[in-house]
Amino acid sequence: MKKTPENLLALGMLFAVALVLSNVVAAKVVATSVPFPGGTLVFPGAVFCYAITFLATDVVGEVWGRREARAVVRWGFAAQVLAAALLLFTQALPAADPEVQRAYGRLLGLNWVFAGASLAAYALSQSWDVFVFHRIRDRVLARHPDGRRRRWIWNNVSTMSSQLLDTVVFVGLAFGCGLGWLFDPAARPALFSLMLGQYLVKLALAALDTPVFYLLTRKA
């Protein structure tokens, strides 16, 4: 990917769209037949959206630099807040069909516990991703003249560690504290199973995006 304003804008838009949609599709829980502690593996559909956001910030950081990557994260946070406000405003408007209003509230209505957990997890994990990405990148490039051939290292370490932080913070706040699973001995195994299941899916997606990262940054 060439270092042009148009490409930077395109990645920023991709980031914002994936981020906003992650909150919309979070209610969709994907069921699998993979055996897992407590039953079978399940995960929210939002994990695919989040995988795109981390890929986008890594590409921006590799091609344009740390400052631009941080700017994408800051504007992404603003987009998330704006989207939440618009969803809440639309929900408050009178509906012509009460059945549609109930469906809207169920699928798109804001749960402030989940919204707050999502914003907290986003702010921490995305900031961590940018920090670790450039910290490792700078060190490897300083020690190895051909260090860019090894960019899978900072791409994967930053994404996998930030995805872990995102999973622990979101599930811990939303389900552990918000729904009280952390304080219920009977629900605690399900809490940790949910954390582990989500993270394993995110881990696989982080590994799979490495060829795409190489493709988009080959001309950096």
C-alpha positions as CSV (number, residue, x, y, z in Angstrom):
1,M,0.0,0.0,0.0
2,K,1.4,3.4,-1.0
3,K,1.7,6.2,1.5
4,T,-1.0,8.5,0.2
5,P,-3.6,10.6,2.0
6,E,-6.3,8.6,0.1
7,N,-5.1,5.3,1.4
8,L,-4.8,6.6,5.0
9,L,-8.4,7.9,4.7
10,A,-9.5,4.5,3.4
11,L,-8.0,2.7,6.3
12,G,-9.4,5.1,8.8
13,M,-12.9,4.6,7.3
14,L,-12.4,0.9,7.4
15,F,-11.4,1.1,11.0
16,A,-14.4,3.2,12.0
17,V,-16.9,1.1,10.1
18,A,-15.6,-2.2,11.6
19,L,-15.5,-0.6,15.1
20,V,-19.1,0.8,15.0
21,L,-20.5,-2.5,13.5
22,S,-18.7,-4.5,16.2
23,N,-21.2,-3.0,18.7
24,V,-24.2,-3.6,16.4
25,V,-23.4,-7.3,15.8
26,A,-22.2,-8.0,19.3
27,A,-25.7,-9.5,20.1
28,K,-25.1,-12.2,17.5
29,V,-23.6,-15.1,19.4
30,V,-22.0,-17.7,17.0
31,A,-22.5,-21.3,18.0
32,T,-20.1,-24.0,17.0
33,S,-19.9,-27.8,17.5
34,V,-16.4,-27.6,18.9
35,P,-16.3,-29.2,22.4
36,F,-15.3,-26.8,25.1
37,P,-15.4,-26.7,28.9
38,G,-19.0,-26.2,29.9
39,G,-20.4,-27.2,26.5
40,T,-19.4,-26.1,23.0
41,L,-17.4,-23.1,21.9
42,V,-19.4,-19.9,21.4
43,F,-18.2,-16.4,20.5
44,P,-19.8,-13.1,19.5
45,G,-19.8,-12.1,15.8
46,A,-18.1,-8.9,16.8
47,V,-14.7,-10.7,16.9
48,F,-14.4,-10.5,13.2
49,C,-15.0,-6.7,13.2
50,Y,-12.4,-6.3,15.9
51,A,-9.9,-8.3,13.9
52,I,-10.2,-5.7,11.1
53,T,-9.7,-2.8,13.5
54,F,-6.4,-4.2,14.8
55,L,-5.2,-5.0,11.3
56,A,-6.0,-1.5,10.2
57,T,-4.1,0.2,13.0
58,D,-1.1,-2.1,12.4
59,V,-1.0,-1.2,8.7
60,V,-1.3,2.5,9.5
61,G,1.4,2.3,12.0
62,E,3.7,0.4,9.7
63,V,3.2,2.6,6.6
64,W,2.5,6.1,8.2
65,G,3.8,5.9,11.7
66,R,2.8,6.0,15.4
67,R,1.3,9.4,15.4
68,E,-1.2,8.5,12.6
69,A,-2.1,5.2,14.3
70,R,-2.8,7.0,17.6
71,A,-5.0,9.5,15.7
72,V,-7.0,6.6,14.1
73,V,-7.6,5.2,17.6
74,R,-8.7,8.6,19.0
75,W,-11.1,9.3,16.2
76,G,-12.4,5.7,16.4
77,F,-13.3,6.3,20.0
78,A,-15.2,9.5,19.0
79,A,-17.0,7.5,16.3
80,Q,-18.0,4.9,18.8
81,V,-19.4,7.5,21.2
82,L,-21.3,9.2,18.4
83,A,-22.7,5.9,17.1
84,A,-24.0,5.1,20.6
85,A,-25.6,8.5,21.0
86,L,-27.3,8.2,17.6
87,L,-28.6,4.7,18.4
88,L,-30.0,6.0,21.7
89,F,-31.6,9.0,20.1
90,T,-33.2,6.9,17.4
91,Q,-34.5,4.4,20.0
92,A,-36.2,7.3,21.9
93,L,-38.2,8.4,18.8
94,P,-41.8,7.2,18.7
95,A,-42.3,4.2,16.5
96,A,-45.1,3.6,14.0
97,D,-45.0,-0.1,14.8
98,P,-44.6,-1.2,18.4
99,E,-43.3,-4.6,17.3
100,V,-40.5,-2.9,15.3
101,Q,-39.7,-0.8,18.4
102,R,-39.4,-3.9,20.5
103,A,-37.1,-5.5,17.9
104,Y,-35.0,-2.4,17.7
105,G,-34.6,-2.2,21.5
106,R,-33.6,-5.9,21.6
107,L,-31.1,-5.8,18.8
108,L,-29.8,-2.2,18.8
109,G,-30.8,-0.8,22.2
110,L,-28.0,0.2,24.4
111,N,-27.1,-1.8,27.5
112,W,-25.0,0.8,29.3
113,V,-23.1,-1.9,31.2
114,F,-22.0,-3.5,27.9
115,A,-21.4,-0.1,26.2
116,G,-19.2,1.1,29.1
117,A,-17.3,-2.2,29.1
118,S,-16.8,-2.0,25.3
119,L,-15.5,1.6,25.5
120,A,-13.1,0.8,28.3
121,A,-11.8,-2.3,26.6
122,Y,-11.4,-0.4,23.3
123,A,-9.4,2.5,24.9
124,L,-7.1,0.1,26.7
125,S,-6.5,-2.5,24.1
126,Q,-6.1,-0.2,21.1
127,S,-3.7,2.1,22.9
128,W,-1.7,-1.0,24.0
129,D,-1.7,-2.3,20.5
130,V,-0.1,0.9,19.1
131,F,2.4,1.1,22.0
132,V,3.6,-2.5,21.8
133,F,3.6,-2.5,17.9
134,H,6.1,0.4,17.8
135,R,8.1,-0.5,20.8
136,I,9.0,-3.9,19.3
137,R,9.3,-2.6,15.8
138,D,11.8,0.1,16.9
139,R,13.9,-2.4,18.8
140,V,14.0,-5.0,16.0
141,L,14.8,-2.5,13.3
142,A,17.6,-1.0,15.5
143,R,19.3,-4.4,15.8
144,H,18.7,-5.9,12.4
145,P,19.3,-4.1,9.1
146,D,16.8,-6.4,7.4
147,G,14.3,-6.2,10.3
148,R,11.3,-5.4,8.2
149,R,11.3,-9.0,6.9
150,R,10.5,-9.9,10.5
151,R,7.5,-7.6,10.8
152,W,5.3,-10.6,11.6
153,I,6.8,-10.3,15.1
154,W,5.5,-6.9,16.1
155,N,2.3,-7.4,14.1
156,N,1.4,-10.7,16.0
157,V,2.7,-9.8,19.4
158,S,0.9,-6.5,19.5
159,T,-2.4,-7.8,18.2
160,M,-2.4,-11.0,20.2
161,S,-1.6,-9.3,23.5
162,S,-4.0,-6.4,22.9
163,Q,-6.8,-8.9,22.0
164,L,-6.1,-10.7,25.3
165,L,-6.5,-7.3,27.1
166,D,-9.6,-6.5,25.2
167,T,-11.2,-9.9,26.1
168,V,-10.4,-9.8,29.8
169,V,-11.5,-6.2,30.3
170,F,-14.7,-6.5,28.3
171,V,-15.9,-9.9,29.5
172,G,-14.7,-9.1,33.1
173,L,-16.6,-5.8,33.2
174,A,-19.7,-6.7,31.2
175,F,-20.3,-10.3,32.4
176,G,-18.1,-10.6,35.5
177,C,-19.1,-7.3,37.2
178,G,-22.2,-6.1,35.2
179,L,-24.1,-9.4,35.4
180,G,-22.4,-10.6,38.6
181,W,-20.9,-13.8,37.3
182,L,-17.6,-13.1,39.0
183,F,-19.3,-13.1,42.4
184,D,-21.4,-16.2,41.8
185,P,-19.4,-19.4,42.3
186,A,-21.8,-21.3,40.0
187,A,-21.4,-18.8,37.2
188,R,-17.6,-18.3,37.5
189,P,-16.6,-21.3,35.3
190,A,-18.9,-20.0,32.5
191,L,-17.2,-16.6,32.8
192,F,-13.7,-18.0,32.4
193,S,-14.9,-20.3,29.7
194,L,-16.3,-17.3,27.8
195,M,-13.1,-15.4,28.1
196,L,-11.0,-18.4,26.9
197,G,-13.3,-19.2,24.0
198,Q,-13.4,-15.6,22.7
199,Y,-9.6,-15.3,23.0
200,L,-8.9,-18.5,21.1
201,V,-11.0,-17.3,18.2
202,K,-9.3,-13.9,18.3
203,L,-5.9,-15.6,18.5
204,A,-6.6,-17.6,15.3
205,L,-7.9,-14.5,13.5
206,A,-4.8,-12.5,14.5
207,A,-2.5,-15.2,13.1
208,L,-4.6,-15.4,9.9
209,D,-4.3,-11.7,9.2
210,T,-0.5,-11.8,9.0
211,P,-0.4,-12.5,5.2
212,V,-2.8,-9.6,4.7
213,F,-0.6,-7.4,6.8
214,Y,2.5,-8.3,4.7
215,L,0.6,-7.7,1.5
216,L,-0.6,-4.2,2.5
217,T,2.8,-3.2,3.9
218,R,5.1,-4.6,1.3
219,K,5.8,-1.2,-0.3
220,A,6.1,0.7,3.0
